[in-house]
Amino acid sequence: MRLSLRYDMRAPAIGAPAEVLYAAALDQCEWADKLGFDTVYLAEHHGADDGYCASPIAVAAAIAGRTSAMRIHLSALLPVLHNPLRLAEDLATLDILSHGRLDLTVGLGYRPHEYEMFGVQKSKRVAILEETVGILERAWTGEPFDYHGQTVMVRPVPVQKPRPPIYIGGSSEASARRAARYGDNYLPAGIPGLYDIYQETRRQLGLPPNTPPPVLGPMFLFVAEDPERAWNTVAPYVLYTSNSNAEWAKERGVGSTQYIPARDVEDLKASPVFEVVTPDECVALVQRLGQHSDLMFQPLMGGMPPEIGWASLELFATAVLPRLVAAGYREPLPT
């Protein structure tokens, strides 16, 4: 099974300041890398009053400098808000800085003000995304190619050959079909049935079936000796994130989100996407998820002060991870 971290770098007034959260994210990535965590996921949005991560490539470069093995996955990056040639340059440079550890999930975005902010017509976002994927593929060969009637060349080229993997993200049937045509694989946003549509579309296109992504665990996982007490500590930050994402989801038009509008901690407890568990319960969760799964931590969710997230991570490392290794879910760390 896989272990991962996820950060959106939100810093609402209820939580820690942005400079504290960014520093903590780098420290936590360095710590997780040494424990053999597989991936860190970084998201992208713009113009959010809570500072939602607007520059995941810059954050990824900083993480690359503090880690040596963990994959750095931009998920989801919004290419429609970027100049495609500059994006190709920045991502190639990031792949070099990380020694070939870059993964990329691209998405359309959905917030109207973001398109307005960058002068992009929302009606053209699908065409822009599809064009950009093709531009990245050509740019990363390092060879000259035609870009809107002009011959251009992008350097440097990525370390990974032929290029970093490009996954398509989304939460709608259209995204599943788009991924079958343009992506290396499909990473749906936890919505049941979408991956089946993706595989069926590949079959219709005469393409072989792809390897499904890992089964996702909870969107928020927190390990504590006393879950009831821990719920009272983390609830304000989880409530903030869930309600914010649920409100933003109204702007989607199509697709959905796993985050719910929640009134209180009891609403959070009733949702399967939020779990505060004992070490024993965490082991049982892994057993239910199985080997082909991804156990993800969001230790700074909603601007959560780093010391709160650290308590969960460190308890997981001491009271859960050794048991996962002993049970064969994880390989032992090299000595």
DAGINOR-V745170 format. One record per pair of residues at least 24 apart in sequence whose ideal C-beta (glycine too) atoms are under 8 Angstrom apart, sorted by the first residue. I is the first residue (numbers start at 0). J is the second residue. Records with the same first field share a line. If there is no record, write none. Layout:
I = J + J
This chain:
0 = 213 + 285 + 288 + 289 + 290 + 291 + 292 + 293 + 294 + 323 + 328 + 329
1 = 37 + 38 + 213 + 292 + 293 + 294
2 = 31 + 34 + 35 + 36 + 37 + 38 + 293 + 294 + 295 + 296 + 329
3 = 36 + 37 + 38 + 39 + 40 + 293 + 294 + 295 + 296
4 = 28 + 31 + 36 + 38 + 39 + 40 + 295 + 296 + 297 + 298
5 = 39 + 40 + 41 + 42 + 295 + 296 + 297
6 = 39 + 40 + 41 + 42 + 52 + 58 + 297 + 299
7 = 41 + 42 + 44 + 51 + 52 + 297 + 300
8 = 50 + 51 + 52 + 58 + 299
9 = 47 + 49 + 50 + 51 + 52 + 239 + 240 + 243 + 300 + 301 + 302
10 = 49 + 50 + 302
11 = 49 + 239 + 301 + 302
13 = 235 + 236 + 239 + 301 + 302
14 = 236 + 239 + 301 + 302 + 303 + 304
15 = 299 + 302 + 303 + 304 + 305
17 = 50
19 = 304 + 305
20 = 299 + 302 + 305
21 = 58
23 = 299 + 305 + 308 + 309
24 = 58 + 62 + 299
25 = 61 + 62 + 65
26 = 65 + 305
27 = 298 + 299 + 305 + 308 + 309 + 312
28 = 62 + 65 + 66 + 69
29 = 65 + 66
30 = 312
31 = 69 + 312
32 = 65 + 66 + 67 + 68 + 69
34 = 316 + 320 + 332
35 = 68 + 329 + 330 + 332
36 = 69
37 = 69 + 70 + 293
38 = 69 + 70 + 71 + 72 + 102 + 293
39 = 66 + 69 + 70 + 71 + 72
40 = 72 + 73 + 74 + 295
41 = 71 + 72 + 73 + 74
42 = 74 + 75
43 = 73 + 75 + 76 + 77
44 = 77 + 108 + 110 + 113
45 = 80 + 110 + 113 + 116 + 117
46 = 110 + 112 + 113 + 116
49 = 243 + 302
56 = 89 + 90 + 93
59 = 93 + 97 + 101
60 = 92 + 93 + 96 + 97
63 = 93 + 96 + 97 + 98 + 100
64 = 96
66 = 100
67 = 98
68 = 100
69 = 100
70 = 100 + 101 + 102
71 = 97 + 100 + 101 + 102
72 = 101 + 102 + 103 + 104
73 = 101 + 102 + 103 + 104
74 = 102 + 103 + 104 + 166 + 168 + 186
75 = 104 + 105 + 106 + 168
76 = 103 + 104 + 105 + 106
77 = 105 + 106 + 107 + 108 + 113
78 = 105 + 127 + 128 + 131 + 132 + 135
79 = 107 + 108 + 114 + 119 + 124 + 127 + 128 + 131
80 = 108 + 113 + 114 + 116 + 117 + 119
81 = 131
83 = 130 + 131 + 134 + 135 + 138
84 = 134 + 138 + 146 + 151 + 153
86 = 131 + 135
87 = 134 + 135 + 138 + 139 + 153
88 = 138 + 153 + 154 + 155
90 = 135 + 157 + 163
91 = 138 + 139 + 153 + 154 + 155 + 156 + 157
92 = 155
94 = 157 + 158 + 159 + 163
95 = 155 + 157 + 158
98 = 158
99 = 157 + 158 + 159 + 163
101 = 157 + 159 + 163
102 = 163 + 164 + 166
103 = 163 + 164 + 165 + 166
104 = 165 + 166 + 167 + 168 + 186
105 = 131 + 132 + 165 + 166 + 167 + 168 + 182
106 = 167 + 168 + 169 + 174
107 = 169 + 174
109 = 247 + 250 + 251 + 252 + 254
110 = 247 + 250
111 = 250
125 = 173 + 177
128 = 177
129 = 177 + 181
132 = 165 + 181 + 182
133 = 181
135 = 162 + 165
136 = 162 + 165
139 = 163
169 = 193 + 254
170 = 251 + 253 + 254 + 255 + 256
171 = 253 + 254
172 = 196
173 = 253
174 = 254
175 = 200
176 = 200
179 = 204 + 206
180 = 204
184 = 209 + 210 + 212
185 = 209 + 212
186 = 212
188 = 254 + 255 + 256 + 257
189 = 215 + 218 + 257 + 272
190 = 254 + 255 + 257
211 = 291
212 = 293
213 = 291 + 292 + 293
214 = 288 + 289 + 291 + 292 + 293
215 = 292 + 293 + 295
216 = 274 + 284 + 288 + 292 + 293 + 294 + 295
217 = 271 + 272 + 273 + 274 + 284 + 295
218 = 257 + 258 + 272 + 273 + 295 + 297
219 = 272 + 273 + 274 + 297 + 300
220 = 274 + 276 + 281 + 284 + 294 + 295 + 296 + 297 + 311
221 = 274 + 275 + 276 + 311
222 = 275 + 276 + 277 + 278 + 281 + 311 + 314 + 315 + 318 + 319
223 = 275 + 276 + 277 + 310 + 311 + 314
224 = 277 + 278 + 314
226 = 275 + 276 + 277 + 280
229 = 275 + 311
230 = 264 + 267 + 268 + 275
231 = 264
232 = 307
233 = 275 + 300 + 303 + 307
234 = 263 + 264 + 267
235 = 301
236 = 300 + 301 + 302 + 303 + 307
237 = 267 + 273 + 300 + 301
238 = 263 + 264 + 267 + 301
239 = 301 + 302
240 = 300 + 301
241 = 267 + 270 + 273
278 = 314 + 315 + 318 + 319 + 322
281 = 315 + 319
282 = 319 + 322 + 323 + 326
285 = 323 + 328
286 = 326
290 = 328
